[in-house]
């Protein structure tokens, strides 16, 4: 028994040391757009495409942030109402009336969802198809519950132009005020960075790719060369799928920001749970073997270290307790930069194992939903694959 505990502690500590030293500096949370004065001599044309389904409570603030962009070039917004039932279009039109000097908002409605398409992708495709008639140089794909500071588009375009990027994507600041959000949201961002180490995504020589769907500036020519939105029509994790295709066309960049942020609360643990359970099993390619491996991996990383330390009086193995404490310490160290990003106290890093356990349960629930034929359910639609 003693040997088993020490082996578990050694493996867990080794895993965290590897993540700290060798896993693409993911934990440093240091990939941000540089804040520079505008330096381009000419600014390319941009059209923002915003898919919206039942977003009446947030669309005014979101659209206002787009219409207030301080962008020197040609810029317009297309809002695609995806069969909303709460008056989203009406609120959007009232919002546009507050900016009579700015007539660059176009409201369109998507056709009924065709077979084989994920709802959001069909709405995005509807907007992109309309936008391409004006031949913009860039498309700004952003969600209807995201608000952007006035300089965000300018910074995105400047980054793309100066480094000849096919995609510039930002992980927006997620809503993080209530108890459950403070426990789970920084952890979600931490796990996302661990899954897609941003420095590796941003390295043209690396095969790692990724993107964050809340804010993606896409070079039109690269999108067309990659097969357009239709190439990811059935993808639930559409942002990372798009990032993968666009990196084949050229360099991409993924970073963090404090200038764009989600404006919808997650309504307690249930809201976060729904978000994760929607796509976690999809991330595992609906593989039962990968699910088992992931759950064992999460247990080794997040349960073993504190367990070995906290139950020392029961197992009475000092070496195992020290190994567990060491792994827990390294875990906490890697989490602190993400906590700082969300203005959380550093001591909260000791509770990352709690978040890890909850995310493991969400992942298992995601598989259960898939097995029951309710995978990928979002805003009244079940969109995951149903064949096994």
Secondary structure by P-SEA (a helix, b strand, c coil): caaaaaaaaaaaaaaaaaaacccccccccccccccccccccbbbbbbbbbbbccccccaaaaaaaaaacccccccbbbbbbcccccaaaaaaaaaaaaccccccbbbbbbccccccccaaaaaaaaaaaaaacccccbbbbbccccccccaaaaaaaaaaaaacccbbbbbcccccccccccccaaaaaaaaaaaccccccccccccccccccccccccaaaaaaaccccccccccaaaaaaaaaaaaacbbbbbccccbbbccccccaaaaaaaaaacccccccccaaaaaaaaaaaaacccaaaaaaaaccccccaaaaaaaaaaaaaaaaaaaaaaaaaccccccccaaaaaaaaaaaaaaaaaaaaaacccccccccccccccc
